Amino acid sequence: MSMRQMTDIAAALIPDFDLTAHNTLALRARSRFGVMIDQPTLLPALFDHAAAQNLPVRVLGGGSNVVLAPEYDGITALLTLPGRKIIDQTIQGTLIEAAAGETWHDFVLWTVDQGLGGLENLALIPGTVGAAPVQNIGAYGAELADIFHSLSAYDRATGATLTFGKDECAFGYRDSIFKRHPNRYVVLAVRFALTATWTPNLGFAGLSDLAGSKEISPRTVMDRVIELRTSKLPDWRETPNAGSFFQNPIVTTTEAGPVLDDFPSAPCYPQPDGRAKLSAGWLIEKSGLKGYRLGPAGISERHALVLVNHGGAQQADIAALAGHIKQTVQTRFGIALHEEPIFL
Ligand SMILES: Cc1cc2nc3c(=O)[nH]c(=O)nc-3n(C[C@H](O)[C@H](O)[C@H](O)COP(=O)(O)OP(=O)(O)OC[C@H]3O[C@@H](n4cnc5c(N)ncnc54)[C@H](O)[C@@H]3O)c2cc1C
């Protein structure tokens, strides 16, 4: 590590960094230092500097899946690495790459503009490309793992840049190796393999009527996804939120029993392992909590799975509300809910 790079990173650190505008819940949050990482070569210098100063480092993308503490006594590194490109195009398909700091939705739009299909069901998910593999983002019957090829990540433990194939990422439902080892890897760039023969994924409610359409294309599917999401979810710019706050619980048929006994038509999706996925939003709504408020935090009137900041909320307010919801659903249905966003 050159002296020059160490000096550059020290100069780039912004003291008492305000993160209120860097998290979609708009929680009031500050970090002892903030720094924009717009090139991978800054990372070794950053971690060396932090180690020398005995400061912890955490990574943030768009702040759309986090519940930030009011104070962080360390360095918050905002990943802003730019760039997207087609790496290879053959008659079998297209390999594309985007850097971690790219906005996910802009990247989806770009693929559709290139006439490429595969990412359209994942349109309008907030945040960055780099965070997308962390929880294997998913929506409208698709998930990132479906079209994932590989990624490059900086290993904080060794300083090496590694390539992860699909198996090494250990993707699961809103899960990956990166979520399980939160302080180990910094995702730098993600690659996607899109097949030349595009097959629309229309299994999800709200998309199936497109199946008969002669005009069907990645763009028409994407436009429908955008329309559906806009009509269902509150806009985080107007009503600060972190999207779905709880994962849909995957339970045994015995655990699902009390729910289905009372409500035989409750949403319940069989899983390959014999278990069943229930709808967390439905459970919260049926527990009578839609629109519920606890101090400055609340549950959206529009969607029971979305927790919102009505103004001035802090991490503790969101945590208190989440605790109340979990306890209420547990008491009513005997089902445990687990938070999706990460408390940082
Ligand atoms: C309105 C709304 C709707 C949403 N809808 C969906 C949805 O449909 N499906 C879905 O799956 N999610 C959804 N989300 C959640 C969120 O958009 C995704 O999880 C997104 O991928 C988070 O990206 P981010 O850049 O904001 O990550 P952040 O919130 O900044 O970070 C999330 C986690 O990833 C880590 N991280 C961030 N960047 C990197 C990196 N480069 N390398 C390593 N770790 C990193 C952070 O440390 C943190 O632990 C929604 C959120 C909102 C606000």
The ligand as an SDF file (V2000), in Angstrom:
LIG
                    3D

 53 58  0  0  0  0  0  0  0  0999 V2000
  -39.8200    0.2660   -1.2350 C   0  0  0  0  0  0  0  0  0  0  0  0
  -38.9150   -0.9450   -1.1720 C   0  0  0  0  0  0  0  0  0  0  0  0
  -39.2360   -2.0820   -1.8760 C   0  0  0  0  0  0  0  0  0  0  0  0
  -38.4060   -3.2040   -1.8310 C   0  0  0  0  0  0  0  0  0  0  0  0
  -38.7530   -4.3090   -2.5510 N   0  0  0  0  0  0  0  0  0  0  0  0
  -37.9610   -5.3940   -2.5200 C   0  0  0  0  0  0  0  0  0  0  0  0
  -38.3170   -6.5640   -3.2740 C   0  0  0  0  0  0  0  0  0  0  0  0
  -39.3090   -6.5890   -3.9860 O   0  0  0  0  0  0  0  0  0  0  0  0
  -37.5050   -7.6380   -3.1950 N   0  0  0  0  0  0  0  0  0  0  0  0
  -36.3650   -7.6310   -2.4400 C   0  0  0  0  0  0  0  0  0  0  0  0
  -35.6680   -8.6510   -2.4260 O   0  0  0  0  0  0  0  0  0  0  0  0
  -36.0080   -6.5360   -1.7250 N   0  0  0  0  0  0  0  0  0  0  0  0
  -36.7680   -5.4330   -1.7480 C   0  0  0  0  0  0  0  0  0  0  0  0
  -36.4230   -4.3340   -1.0170 N   0  0  0  0  0  0  0  0  0  0  0  0
  -35.2050   -4.3560   -0.1900 C   0  0  0  0  0  0  0  0  0  0  0  0
  -33.9630   -3.7190   -0.8560 C   0  0  0  0  0  0  0  0  0  0  0  0
  -34.3410   -2.8800   -1.9090 O   0  0  0  0  0  0  0  0  0  0  0  0
  -32.9900   -4.7610   -1.3970 C   0  0  0  0  0  0  0  0  0  0  0  0
  -32.5910   -5.6340   -0.3700 O   0  0  0  0  0  0  0  0  0  0  0  0
  -31.7410   -4.1190   -2.0140 C   0  0  0  0  0  0  0  0  0  0  0  0
  -30.9620   -5.0930   -2.6560 O   0  0  0  0  0  0  0  0  0  0  0  0
  -30.8680   -3.3840   -0.9910 C   0  0  0  0  0  0  0  0  0  0  0  0
  -29.9140   -2.6400   -1.7140 O   0  0  0  0  0  0  0  0  0  0  0  0
  -29.1490   -1.4280   -1.0370 P   0  0  0  0  0  0  0  0  0  0  0  0
  -28.0770   -1.0020   -1.9880 O   0  0  0  0  0  0  0  0  0  0  0  0
  -30.0930   -0.3840   -0.6300 O   0  0  0  0  0  0  0  0  0  0  0  0
  -28.5000   -2.1420    0.2210 O   0  0  0  0  0  0  0  0  0  0  0  0
  -28.2410   -1.5260    1.6660 P   0  0  0  0  0  0  0  0  0  0  0  0
  -29.5360   -1.3520    2.3580 O   0  0  0  0  0  0  0  0  0  0  0  0
  -27.3520   -0.3380    1.5640 O   0  0  0  0  0  0  0  0  0  0  0  0
  -27.4500   -2.7200    2.3440 O   0  0  0  0  0  0  0  0  0  0  0  0
  -28.0940   -3.9320    2.6370 C   0  0  0  0  0  0  0  0  0  0  0  0
  -27.0450   -4.9140    3.1880 C   0  0  0  0  0  0  0  0  0  0  0  0
  -26.1230   -5.2320    2.1560 O   0  0  0  0  0  0  0  0  0  0  0  0
  -24.7910   -4.8840    2.5490 C   0  0  0  0  0  0  0  0  0  0  0  0
  -24.1490   -4.3670    1.3400 N   0  0  0  0  0  0  0  0  0  0  0  0
  -24.5360   -3.3090    0.5950 C   0  0  0  0  0  0  0  0  0  0  0  0
  -23.7240   -3.1840   -0.4820 N   0  0  0  0  0  0  0  0  0  0  0  0
  -22.8150   -4.1920   -0.3890 C   0  0  0  0  0  0  0  0  0  0  0  0
  -21.7030   -4.5910   -1.1850 C   0  0  0  0  0  0  0  0  0  0  0  0
  -21.3630   -3.9410   -2.3080 N   0  0  0  0  0  0  0  0  0  0  0  0
  -20.9790   -5.6610   -0.7750 N   0  0  0  0  0  0  0  0  0  0  0  0
  -21.2950   -6.3410    0.3580 C   0  0  0  0  0  0  0  0  0  0  0  0
  -22.3210   -6.0100    1.1500 N   0  0  0  0  0  0  0  0  0  0  0  0
  -23.0770   -4.9500    0.7720 C   0  0  0  0  0  0  0  0  0  0  0  0
  -24.9420   -3.8330    3.6460 C   0  0  0  0  0  0  0  0  0  0  0  0
  -23.8280   -3.8480    4.5130 O   0  0  0  0  0  0  0  0  0  0  0  0
  -26.2160   -4.3190    4.3270 C   0  0  0  0  0  0  0  0  0  0  0  0
  -25.8950   -5.3580    5.2250 O   0  0  0  0  0  0  0  0  0  0  0  0
  -37.2220   -3.1740   -1.0450 C   0  0  0  0  0  0  0  0  0  0  0  0
  -36.8970   -2.0140   -0.3310 C   0  0  0  0  0  0  0  0  0  0  0  0
  -37.7250   -0.9020   -0.3980 C   0  0  0  0  0  0  0  0  0  0  0  0
  -37.3460    0.3470    0.3450 C   0  0  0  0  0  0  0  0  0  0  0  0
  1  2  1  0
  2  3  1  0
  2 52  2  0
  3  4  2  0
  4  5  1  0
  4 50  1  0
  5  6  2  0
  6  7  1  0
  6 13  1  0
  7  8  2  0
  7  9  1  0
  9 10  1  0
 10 11  2  0
 10 12  1  0
 12 13  2  0
 13 14  1  0
 14 15  1  0
 14 50  1  0
 15 16  1  0
 16 17  1  0
 16 18  1  0
 18 19  1  0
 18 20  1  0
 20 21  1  0
 20 22  1  0
 22 23  1  0
 23 24  1  0
 24 25  2  0
 24 26  1  0
 24 27  1  0
 27 28  1  0
 28 29  2  0
 28 30  1  0
 28 31  1  0
 31 32  1  0
 32 33  1  0
 33 34  1  0
 33 48  1  0
 34 35  1  0
 35 36  1  0
 35 46  1  0
 36 37  1  0
 36 45  1  0
 37 38  2  0
 38 39  1  0
 39 40  1  0
 39 45  2  0
 40 41  1  0
 40 42  2  0
 42 43  1  0
 43 44  2  0
 44 45  1  0
 46 47  1  0
 46 48  1  0
 48 49  1  0
 50 51  2  0
 51 52  1  0
 52 53  1  0
M  END
$$$$
